[in-house]
Amino acid sequence: MEKLHNHMDISTKYAFIKLSEIIHHYFKLDGEYIHPIETEVITINKRNLRMDIAYLRSENIINNIENQSSPINLEKLEIIAEYAKFLLINNDSLIDSIIISKVNPKYCKKEIHLTKTLILRPLYIYKSSDEILKRLNNMTNKVNNNDKLTYDDVCEWAILPTLAQEDIAPYVTQEICKQIKKDKTINEKLKTDICFIIKIMIDKNIKNPKTKKELLEMINMEKRKTALEYIIQQETQKLQKNNTELKEKYDEIKVDKEELKEKYNEIKVDKEELKEKYDEMNVDKQKLVKKNEILTNILNYYSNKGDIPKEIQSILLKI
């Protein structure tokens, strides 16, 4: 298995990406999940930071969720306060700061001033060892009884190994792998998403390489990887097909463009020919005007003298 770091961050981020609304309701957070937002933060002091999870929920409120496996001290809370300030300034939204902690909140700092009058009091999500084992036992009973699991049950699979304290984490992880293997009620797509989270926590919670391998086989991870690769391959083929179709459309448009260019050149030539004819007609018109002036002058001259001499008539006929 590839070397992983920050297992808790990775697994929880993946859970919120893949399960979004489901995981939001599992934690009993206020409002409705809408969509994720950018997690990069640039502080007033030009520090470049990144939130673990951030998303917009109903009532134009942003949830910033941070994972912590050690006690929250003043320094860590100051960073979370920086996230809140950044979100307030740049999103015109209210902020809920939420900390998913493996440490009892009584050992953590509870509040910090954002301004003189505005105080940040993050919501702590924490499960004690007793509660985690109670929930695990409840899940075991459901699976053994072939009960149809709910979305909240599925989230238990994803979250309990993540929140489990170090002394019970291996046991919790192994028991959940057994439950996943035995369950027949959850569709494979959803189960695959959960198994990728479990894979991360197997790497974190199980030290023995042989046990790791057995648990990965138990949740059929190799097959799920193959299925995922197949999906990626299918999507890649769709993209390639779309690219081919787009290229064909582009070539058609290019041909049409060339034809339009030829038509334009033809019209341009016709326009130039028309201009030449217009210029010729204009010259002829000027000649006719000149002739008319000459004839008018001659007729005016002889109008008072009687008949126009025959030699003059002969000249006029030639004009």
C-alpha positions in Angstrom: 0.0 0.0 0.0 1.3 3.5 -0.9 2.5 5.6 2.0 -0.2 8.0 3.3 0.0 11.0 5.6 -2.8 12.9 7.5 -5.1 9.9 7.3 -7.9 11.6 9.3 -7.8 14.6 6.9 -7.8 12.5 3.8 -10.6 10.1 4.9 -12.9 12.9 6.1 -12.3 15.1 3.0 -13.1 12.1 0.9 -16.3 11.4 2.9 -17.5 15.0 2.5 -16.7 14.9 -1.3 -18.4 11.6 -2.0 -21.2 11.5 0.6 -21.8 15.3 1.0 -25.4 15.6 2.0 -25.4 12.2 3.7 -22.4 13.0 5.9 -23.8 16.5 6.7 -27.0 15.0 8.1 -25.1 12.2 9.9 -23.2 14.8 12.0 -26.6 16.5 12.6 -25.3 19.8 11.3 -27.8 22.7 10.8 -29.4 23.5 7.4 -28.9 21.7 4.1 -25.7 21.0 2.2 -25.5 23.0 -1.0 -22.0 22.8 -2.6 -18.3 22.8 -1.7 -16.2 26.0 -1.9 -12.5 26.7 -2.5 -10.4 25.8 0.6 -7.4 28.0 -0.1 -7.0 31.0 2.3 -4.7 34.0 2.0 -4.5 35.8 5.4 -4.1 39.5 6.0 -0.5 38.8 6.8 -0.1 37.1 3.3 0.0 33.6 4.8 -1.1 30.9 2.4 -3.3 28.4 4.3 -5.7 25.6 3.4 -8.9 24.6 5.2 -9.7 20.9 5.5 -13.3 21.2 4.3 -15.5 24.1 3.4 -19.0 24.2 1.9 -22.0 26.4 1.6 -25.2 25.3 3.3 -28.7 26.8 3.4 -29.3 30.3 4.8 -26.0 31.5 3.1 -23.8 30.0 5.8 -20.4 28.4 5.2 -19.4 25.4 7.2 -15.6 25.2 7.8 -14.8 21.7 9.1 -11.4 20.9 10.6 -10.0 17.6 11.7 -7.9 17.4 14.8 -6.2 14.4 16.5 -4.5 16.4 19.2 -5.8 19.1 21.6 -6.8 22.5 20.1 -4.6 25.1 21.7 -4.6 28.9 21.1 -2.3 28.6 18.1 -4.5 26.2 16.3 -7.7 28.1 17.1 -6.0 31.3 15.8 -5.5 29.6 12.5 -9.2 28.5 12.4 -10.1 32.2 13.3 -8.0 33.3 10.2 -10.1 30.9 8.1 -13.3 32.5 9.5 -12.1 36.1 8.9 -11.1 35.2 5.3 -14.5 33.6 4.6 -16.4 36.5 6.2 -14.5 39.1 4.1 -14.5 37.3 0.8 -17.9 35.5 0.7 -20.4 37.9 2.4 -21.6 34.8 4.4 -21.9 33.8 8.0 -19.4 31.1 9.2 -19.8 28.0 11.3 -16.5 26.6 12.4 -16.7 22.9 13.2 -13.9 20.7 14.7 -14.0 16.9 14.4 -11.8 15.9 17.2 -10.3 12.7 18.6 -9.6 14.6 21.8 -12.2 15.4 24.4 -13.2 19.0 24.0 -12.7 19.7 27.7 -9.0 19.7 26.9 -9.4 22.1 24.1 -9.7 25.9 23.8 -13.3 26.9 23.4 -13.3 30.4 22.0 -11.3 33.2 20.5 -12.1 36.9 19.5 -12.3 37.7 15.8 -12.9 41.3 16.7 -13.5 43.2 19.9 -17.2 42.2 19.8 -17.2 39.1 17.6 -16.2 35.8 19.2 -15.6 32.5 17.5 -16.9 29.5 19.4 -16.4 26.4 17.2 -18.7 23.4 17.5 -16.8 20.3 18.6 -17.7 16.8 17.3 -16.3 14.2 19.5 -17.1 10.5 20.3 -15.8 8.8 23.4 -14.5 5.3 23.3 -17.6 4.0 25.0 -19.9 5.7 22.5 -17.9 4.4 19.5 -18.0 0.8 20.9 -21.7 1.1 21.6 -22.3 2.3 18.0 -20.1 -0.4 16.6 -22.0 -3.1 18.6 -25.3 -1.7 17.3 -24.0 -2.0 13.7 -22.8 -5.6 14.3 -26.3 -6.5 15.5 -27.9 -4.9 12.4 -25.7 -6.7 10.0 -26.0 -10.1 11.8 -29.8 -9.7 11.7 -29.7 -8.8 7.9 -31.4 -5.5 8.6 -31.4 -3.0 5.7 -28.8 -0.4 6.6 -29.6 3.3 6.5 -27.4 6.1 5.2 -26.5 6.9 8.8 -25.4 3.3 9.3 -23.1 3.6 6.2 -21.6 6.8 7.6 -20.8 4.9 10.8 -18.6 2.6 8.8 -16.8 5.6 7.4 -16.5 7.7 10.6 -16.1 5.3 13.5 -12.5 4.1 12.4 -11.6 7.8 11.9 -12.7 9.0 15.3 -11.7 5.9 17.3 -9.0 6.5 19.9 -5.7 4.7 19.4 -6.4 1.9 21.9 -9.6 0.8 20.2 -8.9 1.9 16.6 -7.5 -1.5 15.3 -10.5 -3.4 16.8 -13.0 -1.0 15.4 -11.4 -1.1 11.9 -11.4 -4.9 11.8 -14.9 -5.3 13.0 -16.2 -2.8 10.4 -14.4 -4.8 7.6 -16.2 -7.9 8.8 -19.5 -6.0 8.7 -18.9 -4.8 5.2 -18.1 -8.3 3.9 -21.2 -9.7 5.5 -23.7 -7.0 4.6 -25.9 -7.6 1.4 -28.1 -4.5 1.7 -25.9 -1.6 0.5 -25.4 -1.0 -3.2 -21.9 -1.6 -4.5 -21.3 2.0 -5.6 -21.9 3.4 -2.2 -20.0 0.5 -0.5 -17.0 1.2 -2.8 -17.0 4.8 -1.7 -17.0 3.7 2.0 -14.3 1.1 1.3 -11.9 3.7 0.0 -12.2 5.5 3.4 -11.8 2.2 5.2 -8.7 1.5 3.1 -7.1 4.7 4.4 -7.9 3.8 8.0 -6.6 0.3 7.6 -3.3 1.9 6.6 -3.5 4.1 9.7 -4.9 1.8 12.4 -3.5 -1.6 11.5 0.3 -2.1 12.0 0.7 -5.8 11.0 1.3 -6.1 7.2 -0.4 -9.5 7.0 -3.5 -8.3 8.8 -3.6 -5.2 6.5 -3.6 -7.5 3.5 -6.3 -9.8 5.0 -8.6 -6.8 5.7 -8.1 -5.4 2.2 -9.0 -8.8 0.8 -12.0 -9.0 3.2 -13.5 -5.8 1.8 -12.6 -6.9 -1.8 -10.5 -3.8 -2.3 -8.6 -5.1 -5.3 -11.8 -5.8 -7.2 -13.1 -2.4 -6.3 -9.9 -0.8 -7.5 -10.4 -2.6 -10.8 -14.0 -1.4 -11.0 -12.9 2.1 -10.4 -10.2 1.8 -13.1 -12.9 0.5 -15.4 -15.1 3.5 -14.7 -12.1 5.8 -15.3 -11.5 4.0 -18.6 -15.1 4.4 -19.6 -15.1 8.1 -18.8 -11.8 8.5 -20.7 -13.3 6.8 -23.8 -16.3 9.1 -23.5 -13.9 12.1 -23.4 -11.9 10.8 -26.4 -15.2 10.3 -28.3 -16.3 13.8 -27.5 -12.9 15.1 -28.5 -13.2 13.3 -31.9 -16.7 14.7 -32.4 -15.5 18.2 -31.5 -12.6 17.8 -34.0 -15.1 16.8 -36.7 -17.3 19.7 -35.9 -14.2 22.0 -36.0 -13.2 20.6 -39.4 -16.7 21.2 -40.7 -16.7 24.7 -39.4 -13.2 25.2 -40.9 -14.5 24.0 -44.3 -17.6 26.3 -44.0 -15.2 29.1 -43.1 -13.2 28.5 -46.3 -16.3 28.3 -48.4 -17.5 31.6 -46.8 -14.1 33.1 -47.6 -14.4 32.0 -51.2 -17.9 33.5 -51.4 -16.6 36.7 -49.8 -13.8 36.9 -52.4 -16.3 36.3 -55.2 -18.6 39.0 -53.8 -15.6 41.3 -53.5 -14.7 40.7 -57.1 -18.3 41.3 -58.2 -18.3 44.5 -56.1 -15.2 45.7 -57.8 -16.7 44.9 -61.2 -19.8 46.7 -60.3 -17.7 49.7 -59.2 -15.9 49.7 -62.5 -19.2 49.7 -64.4 -20.6 52.4 -62.1 -17.5 54.5 -62.9 -17.9 53.9 -66.6 -21.6 54.9 -66.4 -20.6 58.0 -64.4 -18.2 59.0 -67.2 -20.8 58.4 -69.9 -23.3 60.5 -67.8 -20.8 63.3 -67.6 -20.3 63.2 -71.4 -24.0 63.3 -72.0 -24.3 66.3 -69.6 -21.6 68.0 -71.6 -23.2 67.3 -74.9 -26.5 68.5 -73.5 -24.9 71.8 -72.5 -23.4 72.2 -76.0 -26.6 71.5 -77.7 -28.5 73.8 -75.4 -26.1 76.7 -76.0 -26.2 76.3 -79.8 -30.0 76.1 -79.8 -30.2 79.2 -77.6 -27.8 81.1 -79.9 -29.7 80.4 -83.2 -33.2 80.6 -81.6 -33.3 84.3 -82.2 -31.8 84.2 -85.7 -34.2 81.9 -87.4 -33.3 78.5 -89.0 -30.1 76.7 -88.0 -27.6 76.6 -90.9 -27.2 73.2 -92.6 -23.5 73.0 -91.8 -24.3 73.5 -88.1 -27.0 70.9 -88.2 -24.5 68.5 -89.7 -22.1 69.2 -86.8 -24.8 68.7 -84.2 -25.8 65.3 -85.6 -22.2 64.2 -85.1 -22.1 65.2 -81.4 
